[in-house]
Amino acid sequence: MPMKMRVAVEKLRLSAPFRISGFVFEEQDVVVVTLEDGRHQGRGEASGVYYLGDTAQTMVAAIEAARTAIENGIDRAALQKLLPPGGARNAVDCALWELDARHLGTTVWELAGLPAPKPLVTTFTLGADEPAVMAAGARKYAHAKALKLKLTGDLSVDLARVRAVREARPEVWMGVDANQGYSIDALDALIAGVQPANVSLLEQPLKRGREADLEGFKSPIPIAADESALSLKDVPGLVGRFDVVNIKLDKCGGLTEGLAMAHEARRIGLRVMVGNMVGTSLAMAPAFVLGQLCDVVDLDGPIFLAQDRTPSMTYANGSAWSGEQVWGGTRA
């Protein structure tokens, strides 16, 4: 069916600077795509992938180059071939999912063949900072049942961060995200140092491109691939190196490929995590659908924004919830 497409760039401001290994976020440009068929509309939001140079400008350029094909009535399967993985395809793909659901009078989760969604326990992320500041942040998230700590690659400081947060919140599930900050030579020391704090997940310790260094590496803490797993084609190469794959819709190019990655990861024996880039509830809502298939959920992006969209996802008792009023169909 022919469609009209609108493409907008919006600037999201964070309520405070957010630090990870090698990068500090203070604001984020996102691309919002709206597709209309004359009766219904579908929306998608994408932040891109900052470490790949996938910016608002490159996303808009890719979408505009594909405008004619999209407006002529492209479907989700054809979009997979038209645009590569990345933010541009994510924005259009998510808009198509919502448009299709509304056109059929159903919901995205039903369209995807999933059971009715449930609230998801989500990690709440602590940006890398002084140990005492991170401990205070952990106490501030009093409702959180799971925390994820950003590390920087400075072993002694990172271990102090982990100890401080664990002392502040002895009861929560805890994961750490090294954001490519370590080498294989330092990995044993990192793992030995965080084990006493009952850390349950170690995310992306090594740089993308160094995946082979983990071949045969035995870790008592499950290791998750983030930057090392951009799209479906990366999933088979994780076996024997990683235990978990962190799927982000901006990396893989939308919910269509995200669902395919989750199913393939399960098939080959990997656990599945859903994560997020900086974004509003409009970006988190499709990932919330994917999260129904996941073992670990990290969908706290909107809580870092100075202002979210309305209606928005809700966070209560350590869990995230997104109804169809936020995105995804016709049912309230």
N, C-alpha and C positions, 0 to 999 in steps of 0.2 A: 504494500500500500504506500502511495506517495506520502511524504512527510515534509514538514517545515522544521528547520533546525535553527535554534538560537545558541550562540556561544558567548559566554561572558567570563571575564576575569575578575575575581574578587580578592581583596587583600584581607587576610585574617591576622589579627593582632593577638599575640599571646599575653596572658595576664602578667607573666614574668619571664625573663630569659630562661631557656632550657638547654642544659649542657649535656653533650655526649662526647665520646672519644673523638677529638678532632673537629668538632663543630658545635656552634651555639646558635639556637633558634630564637629569634625575637618576633618574627612575623613570617607569614607564608602566603604566597599567591596561589590561588586555586582556580581551576577552570570548571565552570558549570555548563553542562550541555542540557538543553531542553528540546525534546522532540514532540511535535504535535501532528496528529493525523486528521484534524478537523473536529474531532469530538473529545479526544483524550490527549493527555500529555504524559511524558515520562522524563525523569530527571536523573542526572548523574554528576558527581563531583569528583575531581581528581587533583591531587597535589603533585603528581609526578614523582620522580626518584632523584633526589638531589645529588647523590654521589655518582649518577650516570649523566648528569647534565640535562636531565629530563625536566625542563622548566615550563612555566606557563606559556612562554613565548614559543617554545618548540612544540608544545602540545597543540596550541591554537593553530600553528602552521600546518601540522599534520592533519588536524581535523578539517581545516579549510580546504586542503588539497583533496580530501576525500568527500567534500560536501555534495557534489553531484551524485555520486554513488549512494551516499547515505539518504539524501532526499528522494531519490528514485524508489526507495522502499527496501533498503537492505535488511536482511534478517541477521540474527546473532551468529549463525554459522558462517555466513558470508563475510561478516565483519572480522572473524578470526583470520581470514585470509587477506582482507583488505588492509588492515593495520597491524603492526607488530605489537608484541607485549609492551606495556608502558602506560603512562597516564592518559594519553589521548584515547586509546582503545577502552580503557577503564571507564572514562566518562560517558562515552557513547554506548558501550555495552550495558552499563547500569541503567541508562535512560531507556534502552530498548527493553530490558527486563520489565521495568515499571510500565512502560507503554503497552507491552504485550499483555501484562496482567490486567491492566485496566480495560483494554480492548475486549478481553475474554471474560471480564467480570469476575476475576479470581484474584489470587494473591501470588506473589513471587515464590513463596515457599511451596505452595501447591504446584505451581508451574515447574518447580525444580524437583518435584516428587519427594518432598521432605515432609515429615510429620509436623504437626502444629508446633511452633516455636515455644521455647521456655526461656525464662530469664537465665542469663549466663554469668557465673562468677567470673569477674574480670580482674586482671592485675591492675594495680594502680602504680604508675611509674614514678620513681624518684630520680630526677636528674642528678648528674654527678656534681657533688659539692663537698664542702667540708663535712667530715663525719657527724659532727654535732648538728649541723643544719639538716642533713639527711635523716638523722634520728628524730629531729623535731617534725620533719615532714611526715615521717612514718606515724608519729603519734597524732598528727593532724588528720590523717586518713583513718580515723577511729573506726569507721564502719568497714574498712577493707578486710577481706579475708585472704587476699593475695597481694604481694608487693613484688615489683621488679625494679632492681637497682641498676642504674647506668654506671659502668666503670670506665676508666680512662687509660688503663695499661700501666699505671704506676702501681706496682704490686703492693708495696707497704701501705700506701694510702688507700688502695682499693680494699685491702683486708681490714683496715681500720673502719672503712665505710660499712662493710658487711657486719662486722662485730657490733658497731654502734646501732645499726638498724635492728639487728637481732635482739640486742638487749632492750631496745625500746618496744619491740613487738615480738615477744617470744612465741606467740601462738600462731602467727600467720604462715601460710605457704610463701616461700621466697625463691625468686629466680634472679639471676644476674645476667646482664647484657654487656659483653666486652666490646661490642661494636668494632671488631677487627683489631683490637688494641694489643694483642699478645702474639708471641711467636711460639712455635712448638716447643722450643727449649725451656720456656717459662711456664708451660701449661701444667706440668706436674706440681710445681710450687703453688700455682693459683688454686688448683683443685684441692690440694692438701690444706691450704689455708682457709678455704671457704667451707670445707666439709664439717668442721665442728659447729658451724652456724646453721647446719641442717638446710643447706641450699639444695633445691630440687631441680634446678635447670640452669645450664650454662649456655648462653646464646652467643653464637658467632665469635668465638675467641680469636680465630686467625683471619688474616686478610683473604678476601675473595681472590681466587687463583692459587691458594695454598692448600686446597682441599686434600690433595694427595698426601700431605704431611700427616693427616689423621688416619691414613690407611693402617688398620690394625691397632690403633691407639685404644687402650682400654681405660675407660673412665667410669668411676663409680657414680658419677653424676651425669644424667642424660645431656647430650650436647645437641643444640638446635642450630640448624642452618637458616640464616636470614639472607645476608648479602650473597651467600653462596648458592641460593636457590631463588632465582628470579622468576622462572616460568616452568611450564610442564617439562620441557626438554632437559632441565637440570635435575629433575627428581631421581631418575635411575642412578645417576652418579653419586648419590648421597649414601647409598647402601654400603655398609662397612666403614663409613666415615662419620656419619651423623646418626642420631636416634630419632630426631624430630625435625620436621620441616615447618618453618614459619611462612605462611602464605599471606601476602599482602596484595590487595587488588591493584594498587598502583604499580607494583612490580610486574605482576603476571598479565595485566591488561583486562581485568574485569571479573565479574562473578562467573561467567561461563568457564573461563580457564581455571579460576580458583576452585570451583567444584570439581573439575576434572583432575586437578592436582591432588585434592583431598582424597578422592576415590583411588587414584593411582598410588598415592603414598600408603594408604591402608593396604592395598593389594600386595605391595612388596614389603610390608612389615614395618613401615615407619609410623611413628605417631605424628599427629597433626596439630598445628597451632595456627591461630589467625592473629595477625597484628595489624598495625595501622601507621600511616604517616600522619602529619599534622592535618586535621580536617574537622569539619563540622559533623553534626549528626547525619546529614545527608550522605556523607562519605562513609560513616560507620554503619548505617542501616543495611546496605548490601553485605557488608562483612559480618554483621550480626546473623544474617541468614546462613552464611558459610560457617559461622561459629557453632551452629547446631551440630556440626559434624566433627568438632574439634575437641582435643584433650586439654589444651591450654588456650585461654582467650585473653587477648590484650587489646581492648577496645575502649581505652580511656581518653582518646584524643580530645574530645570536646571539653573536658574539664580543665584543660590548659588554656582555653581561649578566653579572651576578654569578653566575648559575646558569641553565643551559639545561635543557631536558627530556632525558629518557633513554627510548629511544635518540634520538640527535641527528644532525644533519648533520655531515659531516666536512669538514675543510679541510686540504688537503695540496698541496704544490707549486703554490701560488697558485690552486688550483681548489676548487670546492665540489661535494660529492656528497650526494645524498639518495636512499636506497633505500626500497623499499616498507615496510620495517620502521619507518620514521619516519612515513610517511603515504602513502596512495595505492593500497592494494589488498592482495592476498593473497600475492604472491610475494616471497620474501626476496632 
